Structure formats: C-alpha cells, structure tokens
C-alpha cells in the first residue's frame, strides 16, 4: 500500500518524468527509477499504477471532498438560521433556502461519493477508446493497450486536488488534460501537435455535433 501511495504522489508531482521512466523501462534504456529534484535522495522505483489502485486512492480523496461539501452545507445552514433570527440580517438571506433544500444538497454530495468509482470508470473507458483510436491512426509502435492504460490511469492521480476545498474540483478537471498530455508526449512519444489533437478531440467532436445539429435543424425548418 505504501508503494501505491508513493507512486501516486510521485506521478502527481512529476507526471512528465514518470511517463518518461515508463517509456524507458519499456525500451529498457535505463533503470526503473524516477529522478527527483532533491539531491542525495534515493530514487524510488516506478512500476506503473493500474486502474484499481488509482481508483482506490482517488476514492479516498473523493470522500474527503464530500466531507468538505457536507461540512460547508451544514455551516451554511447554521449561518442562515442564525441570520434569520436577527431582524437586521434576515433580509440578507433568501427565504427559499429551507432545511429540505439542505438535505437535498447533502444527499447529492453523498451520492457523488458513492458513484465516484462508476464515473471514474466511465472517464477511463472514454479516454481509452479515444487514445487507442489515435494510437492506431498515428501508427504507435508498441503495446498500445498497455501504454494507453498507463496514460489514462496516471491521469487519474489529479484527484489528489480534491483535498483542496472549493476549488479542488475545478483544478482537477483542468489538470487532467495536462496529465493526459504528459502521457501522450513522454510515454507514447507523440509530437506536441498530435498530443494536442488527442486531448482536444472530445471538444472538437462536441462542437462538430453541435454544428451538425444546427445544420440539420436549419435544413429541416427550411423544408417546412
């Protein structure tokens, strides 16, 4: 377990170096070690994290984030109750905020924690399909399935940002793109342009669907 946590944190701190180590291990160019910026420190071994390992650690982070959310909701309820009892402060809060509404928010926070492994599995499957497609398109030379798993699994370590209150979720979503880029660039040896195409492909597809939808409905209305 300690080794999993160590690799999880090292990948989080050194995403580009970690993927470089995994690539070199695959080509047996250098020992399996991650060089750190701290001198006279023993270099830890990197063997690659599988989905179950990164999901298990990330779930703990999601639980911490859920506790933050519940705590802030409860604090908001207590603050609102205090302000509603004050004649001078009651006008500053909305009368629509009730205990039932707070219960819904707390229930949603708990549900998010419960279904977190499912959402993480869906994330991994989507990016696995995308990276495999472009790996074949760009004629990747190597075990595409194994390397794709490494790129996707090691991008999941961004869930460590969930321990940051309020802004952790937003930072996690943004940084996951950077970690995917690190894997594509340093593990799969894609060019910068190829890596950008891969990480931007879901957005490109989304925009394409919107454009096609607009064209379709415009043509349909024109025929009426």
C-alpha positions in Angstrom: 0.0 0.0 0.0 2.9 2.4 0.8 4.3 1.7 -2.6 1.0 2.6 -4.3 0.7 5.8 -2.3 4.3 6.7 -3.1 3.8 6.1 -6.8 0.5 8.0 -6.7 2.2 11.1 -5.2 5.2 10.9 -7.4 3.1 10.7 -10.5 1.1 13.7 -9.2 4.3 15.7 -8.6 6.2 14.5 -11.7 3.8 13.5 -14.5 6.2 14.1 -17.3 9.2 12.3 -15.6 7.0 9.4 -14.6 5.9 8.7 -18.1 9.4 9.1 -19.4 10.5 6.4 -16.9 7.7 4.1 -18.0 8.7 4.6 -21.7 12.4 4.0 -21.0 11.5 0.9 -18.9 9.6 -0.4 -21.9 12.6 0.1 -24.2 15.0 -1.0 -21.4 17.1 2.1 -21.8 17.6 2.9 -18.2 16.9 1.6 -14.7 13.3 1.8 -13.3 13.7 4.9 -11.2 12.3 8.4 -11.1 14.9 11.1 -10.6 13.8 13.9 -8.2 15.0 17.4 -7.9 16.3 16.7 -4.4 19.9 15.8 -4.3 21.2 12.8 -2.2 17.7 11.3 -2.2 17.2 7.6 -3.0 15.4 7.3 -6.3 12.1 5.4 -5.8 11.0 2.7 -8.1 8.1 3.1 -10.6 6.2 0.1 -11.8 3.0 1.8 -13.1 -0.4 2.1 -11.4 -3.3 0.0 -12.5 -6.9 1.3 -12.5 -8.0 -0.4 -9.3 -5.0 1.2 -7.4 -5.6 4.7 -8.7 -9.3 4.4 -8.2 -8.9 3.2 -4.6 -6.7 6.1 -3.6 -8.8 8.6 -5.6 -12.0 7.4 -3.9 -10.4 8.4 -0.5 -9.9 11.9 -2.0 -13.5 12.0 -3.2 -14.6 11.1 0.4 -12.6 13.9 1.8 -14.1 16.3 -0.8 -17.6 15.0 0.1 -16.9 15.7 3.8 -15.8 19.2 2.9 -19.1 19.7 0.9 -21.3 18.4 3.7 -19.4 20.5 6.3 -19.9 23.7 4.2 -23.6 22.9 3.6 -24.1 22.4 7.3 -22.1 25.6 8.1 -24.3 27.5 5.6 -27.4 26.2 7.2 -26.3 27.1 10.7 -25.2 30.6 9.5 -28.6 31.0 7.7 -30.5 30.0 10.8 -28.6 32.5 12.9 -29.1 35.3 10.4 -32.8 34.6 10.1 -33.2 35.1 13.8 -31.7 38.5 13.5 -34.0 41.3 12.3 -31.1 43.3 10.8 -29.6 40.3 9.0 -32.7 38.3 7.9 -33.2 40.5 4.8 -29.8 39.4 3.5 -30.7 35.7 3.1 -33.1 34.1 0.8 -36.3 32.8 2.3 -36.4 30.0 -0.2 -33.5 28.2 1.5 -35.0 25.5 3.7 -33.9 22.5 5.7 -35.3 20.3 2.9 -33.1 22.0 0.4 -30.1 21.5 2.6 -31.0 17.8 2.9 -31.1 17.5 -0.9 -27.6 19.1 -1.3 -26.2 16.8 1.4 -27.8 13.7 -0.3 -26.3 14.8 -3.6 -22.9 15.1 -2.1 -23.2 11.6 -0.6 -24.4 10.2 -3.9 -21.5 11.7 -5.7 -19.1 9.9 -3.4 -21.0 6.6 -3.8 -21.0 6.7 -7.6 -17.5 8.1 -7.8 -15.9 4.7 -9.0 -18.5 4.5 -11.7 -17.8 8.0 -13.0 -14.1 7.3 -12.8 -14.6 4.0 -14.8 -16.6 5.9 -17.4 -13.8 8.5 -17.7 -11.2 5.8 -18.1 -13.2 4.0 -20.8 -13.9 7.1 -22.8 -10.3 8.2 -22.9 -9.1 4.6 -23.5 -11.2 4.5 -26.7 -10.0 7.9 -27.8 -6.3 7.3 -27.2 -6.5 3.8 -28.8 -8.1 5.3 -31.9 -5.4 8.0 -32.3 -2.7 5.5 -31.4 -3.7 3.3 -34.4 -4.2 6.4 -36.5 -0.7 7.7 -35.7 0.7 4.2 -36.1 2.0 3.9 -32.5 4.8 1.3 -32.3 4.4 -0.9 -29.2 1.8 -2.5 -26.9 -1.0 0.1 -27.5 -3.4 -1.4 -24.9 -0.8 -1.4 -22.1 0.5 2.1 -22.8 -3.0 3.5 -23.2 -3.8 2.1 -19.8 -0.7 3.7 -18.3 -1.6 7.1 -19.8 -5.2 7.0 -18.7 -4.6 5.6 -15.2 -1.8 8.0 -14.4 -4.0 10.9 -15.3 -6.4 9.9 -12.6 -3.9 11.0 -9.9 -5.2 14.5 -10.4 -8.0 13.5 -8.0 -5.5 14.5 -5.3 -6.6 18.0 -6.0 -9.9 17.1 -4.4 -8.4 17.6 -1.0 -8.3 21.4 -1.8 -11.6 22.9 -0.6 -13.9 24.7 -3.1 -11.5 25.0 -6.0 -10.2 21.4 -6.0 -12.9 20.0 -8.4 -12.2 22.7 -11.0 -8.4 22.3 -10.7 -8.8 18.6 -11.1 -10.7 18.8 -14.4 -8.2 21.3 -15.9 -5.1 19.4 -14.7 -6.3 16.0 -16.0 -5.8 17.4 -19.6 -2.2 18.3 -18.7 -1.5 14.8 -17.3 -3.0 13.2 -20.3 -0.8 15.3 -22.5 2.2 14.3 -20.4 1.4 10.6 -21.0 0.9 11.1 -24.8 4.1 13.2 -25.1 6.5 11.4 -22.9 5.1 7.8 -22.8 3.7 7.4 -26.3 6.2 9.8 -27.9 3.6 11.7 -29.8 4.5 15.1 -31.2 3.1 18.2 -29.5 0.6 18.7 -32.3 -0.5 15.0 -32.1 -0.9 15.2 -28.3 -2.9 18.4 -28.6 -5.2 16.8 -31.2 -5.9 13.9 -28.9 -6.6 15.9 -25.8 -8.8 18.3 -27.7 -10.6 15.7 -29.7 -13.6 15.4 -27.3 -14.2 19.1 -27.5 -13.8 19.0 -31.3 -16.3 16.2 -31.6 -18.7 18.0 -29.3 -18.5 21.2 -31.4 -18.9 19.1 -34.5 -22.1 17.5 -33.2 -23.5 21.0 -32.3 -22.7 22.3 -35.8 -24.2 19.2 -37.5 -27.3 19.6 -35.3 -27.6 23.2 -36.2 -27.3 22.4 -39.9 -29.8 19.6 -39.6 -32.5 21.6 -37.8 -31.8 24.6 -40.1 -32.4 22.4 -43.2 -35.5 20.9 -41.6 -37.1 24.2 -40.9 -36.2 25.4 -44.4 -38.1 22.5 -45.8 -41.3 23.4 -43.8 
